[in-house]
Amino acid sequence: MILDRYFARRFLQAFGMIGGIFLALMMLIDLIEQLRRFEGLDVSLGQLLHLSLLNAPGAMSEILPLIMILSAVVLFVSLARSSELVVTRATGRSGIRALAAPSVVAVVIGVLAVALLNPIVAATSKRYATLSEQFRGQNGASILSVSGEGLWLRQGSARGQSVIHADSHGADAATLFGVTILTYSPDGIPVRRILADKAQLEPDAWVLTKAKVWPLSAGTNPEGSAVEHDTMRISTTLTRNRIRESLGRPSGVSIYELPATIRQLDQAGFSTRRHRVWYQVALARPLFLVAMVLVGAAFTMRHTRFGGTGGAVLTAVLLGFALYFVRNFAQILGENGQIPVALSAWAPPLAALFLSLGLLLHAEDG
């Protein structure tokens, strides 16, 4: 038990060190990218640093498997160089048994990444989108929401906000039916209400069919001043791509909210395959992180006097990258409907786990 705690502590130290290094590098790279994106705009360095901090959780979540395999490599190379693994084996404990503590730590980190880091990433990504729109002068980012009551859209500009509700919609939400639009001034005061049978999204504008407009300014009779139009245009910053991304981007949804989001999208008639794949991949993350630890250990547990440590480390990292690529490729196949959802999410982690166990058994007992 004492030895397990020792290995767990050493693994956590390696994980913290490598995670800190990658966090600093990612922050620096992202800050440079923010300077390029907002070049020529009146945005201070502190605001750009704030945007980089908001991007940091998502970047760290994305490279967590790489950090995990590098942490395992650092741990077992250091243990091999100090002959601690030799002493461990001499006490009668096998090398595979020594992997128990790092594997448990990897499971704990994976569970925390799913339970805590995932909601943080969802919240910070939304906040980043809102702030970046504000810094670009587009006050009020466009927001899309789907519920059993229909489709809700919010679009904004320097001239004010508009809230759009539709009873039903086309396949990509670019055609709306039973449309109600409330327009607000920059001060938040409602200025007009529009009812239309249909709204078609075109470049830079919604084209409304059979629309009726009620002015809501003070001192006017809305019904007496109402005007009907066969067709009318309303400017918008929304695009078809932005609507599709909002509907199909599960990374901005907390894992706790994903089941309800999937049910709402199903009720609204949208495809939820991408969200279901993302949900299963998130649940399988702890298993994949354990596989990364075992892959790193499979090539670096032998004593350094045998030589070839550099090649073993390189092989472990390359194999980790290959497994990461296979997992992402399987996820894409699942999202496209070419393989079942459960297979796309759970097959790569299980295959990586069995592969690494096979390599370890061959190295230890083969």
N, C-alpha and C positions, 0 to 999 in steps of 0.2 A: 504493500500500500504506500509506503514511504517512497519507494522507487517510482511508482505510478505518479504520485504528486510531483516528484522531481521532473519527470519527463513532461508532464502537463505544464509545469511552470516554465520549463525551457522552451516548449513549443509556443506558449503564449508570448514569451519575450521575443522570440523570432517573428511571430505574427505581428506584434506591435511595432517592432523595428521596421519591418518591410512595409507594413501598412502606412506608417508615418512617412517613409521615404516616397512611396507612391502618391500619398495624399499631397505632399509638397510639390512633387513633379506635376501632378494633374492640376493643382491650383495655379501653378506658374504657367502651364500651357494654356489653360482656360482663360487666365487673365490676359495673356497676349491675344487670344482669339477675341475676347470681348473688346480690347482696344481696337482691333481691326474692324469689328462689326459696327462699333459706334463711333468710328472715326468721323470727325466733322460735326458731331452733335454735342450739345452742351451737357455732357455727362461727366461727373467728377470721378477721380480715381477711387474714392471710397464707394461710390455707387457701383462701379465696375467690379470692385472686390466683393461687394455684396452679391452681385450676380454670380461670381465665381464660387462663392461659398454655397449658394443655392444649388449650383450644378454639382458640387463635390459629392453629396450622398449618392446621386445617380451614377456618377463615374466610378466610385468605389464599389458600389453594388455590382456594376458590370464586370469589373476586373477581380472580384473576390476569388474566383477559382484560381487565377494566376497567383494572387497573393498566397493562397493556401498551399499550392504546390511548391512555391519558392520557400515558404516557411518550413515545410517538411524537408526540403533539400538542405537548407541551412542547419536545421536541427540535427539531422542524421549525419551530415558531413562533419559537423563539430563533434558529435559523439564518437564517430569513427576515428577522428584524428586524435582525440584524447584517450582512446582505447576504452572508453566507458562501455561501449557495446560488447567488447571482449570480456570485460569483467562481469557484465550482466549475464552473458551466456555461460560464464564459468560458474555462476551461482546456481545454474540449472534452469534459468529462465530463457526460453527461446526468443529469437529475434521477433517473431510474429507476436508473441505475448507482449513484447515491449511497445508494440504499436497500439495497444488498447487505450492508453491514456491520451495520446494525440488524436486518435479517432474519436474518442468521447468529446474532446475539446472541439473538434471539427463539427460534430453533431450539434453541440451547444451553440457554436458560432452560426451554423446554418439555421437553427431554429430562431435565434435572435435576429438574423438577417430577414427571415420571413415575417416574424411577429412584430419587429420594431423598425428595422431599416426600410422595409417595403412601404409602410405608411408614411415614413419620413420622406422617402423619395417621391411618393405621390403628391405630398403636400408641397415640397420644395419645387417640384417641376411646375405645378400650377402657379405658385408664387413667382417663379422665374418668368413664365409666359406673361403674367400680368404686368410685372415691372418692366420687362423689355418692351412691351407695347407702349407703356407710359413714357419711357425714355425716348421712344421713337416719335412721340407726339400723337399717338393714337390712343386718346384717353378712353379707357374701357375696352378691354380685350373682348373679342367675340366669344360668346359662350353658347354651347349647345347642350341641351338636356332632353333626354327621352324618357317618357313615363307612359303609364297606361292611359293617360288623358290626351296623349298626342305628343307633338314635337314643340319644344320651346327653344327659341334662339334669341340671343342678345347681341346686338352689334352697336358699336360706338364710334364716334369721331369727335373732332373738336366742336362740331355743331350740336352735339347732344347724343342721347341714347335712344335706341328703339328696341322694343320687346316684341317679338313675333311669336304667335301661337298658331299652330296648324292642327286641324282635326285628323288629317291623314297626309300622306306624302308618297312620293315615288320611291324607287329602289335606292337612289343615292341621296335622297333628301334635297335634291335640287329643284324638284317640283312639289309644291305644297298645295293642299286643297282645304277649303274652309278656313281662310286666313284672317287673323285679327292682328293688327299692328297698332301699338301705342307708342307715340313719339314723345320724348321728353326733351326739354331745353337743358343746357349745361348746368342750370341751377336745380334740376330735378323736377321742374314743373311740367305737367302734361300739356302738350300743345295741340295734339290732334289724335283722332282715332280713325282707323281705316278697317273696313270689312271688304273682303274680296273673295270671289269664288275660287280663284286660282292665282298662284304666284310662281313664276318661272325664273330661275336664277340665270342671268346672263353676265358677261363681263362687266363688273363695276355697277350692276343694278339688278333689282328685282323688277320684273315686268308683271304687273297686276292686271287681271282680267275681271271685268264687271265689278269695279271697286266703288265704294261709297265712302266719302271723307267727311268727318265731323270735326270742325275746329273747336278746340277746348280752351281758347284764350278767354280771359276774364272780360265780362261785359258783352258777350255774344250769346245768341241763342243757337246751340249746336244743331238742333234739328232744322231750324229755319235757315241756317247757313250751310247746311249739308250740300255737297256736290257729288254727283255720280259721274263716273268715267267708264267708258268701254274698256280702255286700257290706260295705264299710267305707269311711270317709272319712278322707282325710289333707289337712290344711290346706296351702295353697300360696299363694305370692305371684305365681305365673305367671298370665298371661291369654292368651287366644287372640291378641290383637293383638301382645303382646310376642313370642310364638313366631313369628308371621308376619313381624314386623319382623326378628327374628334370622335367619330363613331367607332373607329377601329383601333384606337390607341389605348390598350389596357394598362400601359405603364403608368398612366396618370391616375389610376384608380387603385385605392388601397385594397389589399387582399381581403380585408374584412367586408368591403363593400362590393367586391366582385360578384358574389352569388346573386345579390339583389340587382346589380347592374345587368347581369346576364338574363335574369327573368324579365326585366323591363324591356331590354332589347328584343327578346323573343316575342313579347306581347306586341311590340311596335312593328314587328315583321322584319327586323334586321338580322343579318347573320351574326351569330355569337361564337363561331368556331374559333376565331382568333383569341377571344377572351377566355374560352374554356381551355385552350392549349396553354395560354399564359398562366392560368390558375394552376393547372397540373404541373407545369414546369416549376412554378414557385414552390409547390408542395414537395417536389422531388429534389429541391436544391440541397438540403442537408446530406442526402445520399450521394449526390454528385461531389460535394466538398470532401466527404470521406474518401471517395474514390481518388480524388486529387492527392490527398495525403498518402494513400497507399501507393500510388504511382511514383510519387517523389521518393518514398522510402525504398521501393523495389530496386532502384538503381544506385542508391547511396548508402546502404547499410553495411556494405563490405568494408574491411579495413583498408586504410589508405596505402599501406605498404604494398598492396597488390598493384598499385598504379591505376592509371586510367580514370582518375576521379573527374577530371574536366570533361572527358567524353561521356561519362556516366551522367553528370549533371546536365550536359547539353541534351542527351538523349531523353532524360526525364522531362525536361522543359518542353522539348519538341513533341513528345508524346502527349503531354498535357494540352498543348495547343491543338494537336490533332483531335483529341477527345472533345475539346471545347468546340471545335469546328463541326464535328459530327453531331454534337448536341444541338447546335444552332441550325444545322442543315435539317435535322429531323424535325425541329420545331417549325421550320418553314414548310416542310412537307405536310405536317399536321395542319398548319393554318390554311394551306391550299387544298386540303381535303384529300390528299393522295395517300395518306396513311391514317389509321385511327388516332383519336386524340390521346388516349392512354398510352398507346405504343410510342408516339412521338415524344411524350414527356418522360416516360419511365424506362424505355428501352436503353437509351444512351447511358444514364447513370448505372443501371444494372450491368450493362456490358462492360463499362469501365471498371466497376467494382470487381467483377469476376476475372477480368483480364489482369488487374493488379494483384489479386489474390493468387492467380496462377503463376505470375512472375515471382511473387514472394515465396510460394511453396517450392518452386523450382530452385530458387536461390538458397533457401534455407535447408530443404530436405531432398532436393533433386540430385 
